[in-house]
Amino acid sequence: MKKNQNHEKKIKILLFLLPAIALFGCKKDGGETIKYMIVASERTAYNENATESGFGNAYIVKFSSGANWEILPGPIHGLDWEPGFEYEIEVREIRVDPALQDRPSVEHELIRVLSKRGKQAENLPTD
């Protein structure tokens, strides 16, 4: 009986700790966060600096399958993106010093590609 109580106590402790680990486990020191992202099979023109020299191609992403697509300024370092393929990826989001000019306030670094599949993008934002 005592062995059973110890087992139940351990399970209760784990059940108590798991939500805390899940909630705070993604945060890293130094302003880094691990995020899941879906990258569309198309990119869009984006002018981050509102100048002619600031034009470039931006990724179109969403942070969950039910979310709306949004434009992601800046690159995803390490992603070998190909048009016509939708990617599910895990990235490290790194906060950048806001005093640095001509850079997004957040940078993204590929951790791993979870899936890559040929797919025509749907419901992408227009301008």
C-alpha positions as CSV (number, residue, x, y, z in Angstrom):
1,M,0.0,0.0,0.0
2,K,2.8,2.4,0.9
3,K,4.5,1.7,-2.4
4,N,1.3,2.7,-4.2
5,Q,1.1,6.0,-2.3
6,N,4.6,6.9,-3.2
7,H,3.9,6.2,-6.9
8,E,0.7,8.4,-6.7
9,K,2.7,11.1,-5.0
10,K,5.3,11.1,-7.8
11,I,2.6,11.3,-10.4
12,K,0.9,14.2,-8.7
13,I,4.2,16.1,-8.6
14,L,4.9,15.4,-12.3
15,L,1.4,16.6,-13.2
16,F,1.9,19.7,-11.2
17,L,5.3,20.4,-12.8
18,L,4.5,19.6,-16.4
19,P,2.4,22.7,-17.2
20,A,5.1,24.9,-15.6
21,I,7.8,23.2,-17.7
22,A,5.7,23.6,-20.9
23,L,5.0,27.2,-20.2
24,F,8.5,28.3,-19.3
25,G,10.5,25.6,-21.1
26,C,10.5,27.5,-24.4
27,K,12.2,30.6,-23.0
28,K,15.9,30.9,-23.2
29,D,18.4,33.3,-21.6
30,G,19.4,36.3,-23.6
31,G,16.0,37.0,-25.2
32,E,15.7,33.8,-27.2
33,T,12.5,31.9,-27.7
34,I,11.8,28.6,-29.6
35,K,8.8,28.9,-32.0
36,Y,6.9,26.7,-34.4
37,M,6.2,28.4,-37.8
38,I,4.6,27.5,-41.1
39,V,6.3,29.1,-44.1
40,A,4.2,29.6,-47.2
41,S,5.2,28.3,-50.7
42,E,5.4,31.9,-52.0
43,R,7.2,35.0,-50.9
44,T,6.2,38.6,-51.2
45,A,7.9,42.0,-51.9
46,Y,8.4,43.9,-48.7
47,N,9.8,47.3,-48.1
48,E,10.9,47.4,-44.5
49,N,12.6,50.8,-44.6
50,A,10.0,52.6,-46.8
51,T,12.9,53.3,-49.3
52,E,13.8,51.9,-52.7
53,S,16.9,50.3,-51.3
54,G,14.8,48.6,-48.5
55,F,12.9,46.4,-50.9
56,G,13.3,42.6,-50.7
57,N,11.4,39.4,-50.6
58,A,9.8,38.5,-47.3
59,Y,8.5,35.2,-46.1
60,I,4.8,34.8,-45.5
61,V,4.3,32.8,-42.3
62,K,1.8,31.8,-39.6
63,F,2.5,30.6,-36.1
64,S,-0.2,27.9,-36.0
65,S,-2.3,26.1,-38.6
66,G,-5.4,28.1,-37.7
67,A,-3.7,31.5,-37.6
68,N,-3.8,34.1,-40.4
69,W,-0.8,34.5,-42.7
70,E,1.5,37.5,-41.9
71,I,4.6,39.0,-43.5
72,L,7.9,38.2,-41.6
73,P,10.4,40.9,-42.1
74,G,14.0,39.6,-42.3
75,P,15.5,36.3,-43.2
76,I,15.2,32.9,-41.5
77,H,18.9,32.1,-41.2
78,G,19.6,28.5,-42.3
79,L,16.4,27.9,-44.2
80,D,17.0,26.7,-47.8
81,W,13.6,27.8,-49.0
82,E,12.3,26.7,-52.4
83,P,9.1,28.1,-54.1
84,G,6.2,25.7,-54.3
85,F,6.9,24.1,-51.0
86,E,5.3,24.8,-47.7
87,Y,7.5,24.3,-44.6
88,E,6.7,23.5,-41.0
89,I,9.8,24.6,-39.0
90,E,11.1,25.2,-35.6
91,V,13.0,28.4,-35.2
92,R,15.0,30.3,-32.5
93,E,13.6,33.8,-32.2
94,I,16.3,36.2,-31.1
95,R,15.6,39.7,-29.8
96,V,18.0,42.2,-31.4
97,D,19.1,45.5,-29.8
98,P,16.6,48.1,-31.0
99,A,19.4,50.6,-31.3
100,L,20.8,48.7,-34.2
101,Q,19.5,50.4,-37.4
102,D,18.4,48.7,-40.6
103,R,17.6,45.4,-38.9
104,P,14.3,43.8,-37.7
105,S,13.9,43.8,-33.9
106,V,13.7,40.0,-34.0
107,E,15.8,37.6,-36.0
108,H,15.0,33.9,-36.8
109,E,17.4,31.0,-36.9
110,L,16.3,27.6,-38.2
111,I,16.6,24.8,-35.7
112,R,15.0,22.1,-37.8
113,V,12.6,21.5,-40.7
114,L,9.6,19.4,-39.4
115,S,8.0,19.0,-42.8
116,K,8.4,20.1,-46.4
117,R,5.6,19.5,-48.9
118,G,4.7,20.6,-52.3
119,K,1.7,22.9,-51.9
120,Q,0.1,25.9,-53.6
121,A,-0.3,28.7,-51.1
122,E,-3.9,29.7,-50.2
123,N,-5.4,32.8,-48.5
124,L,-2.1,34.8,-48.6
125,P,-2.2,38.5,-47.6
126,T,-2.4,41.0,-50.4
127,D,-0.1,44.0,-49.9
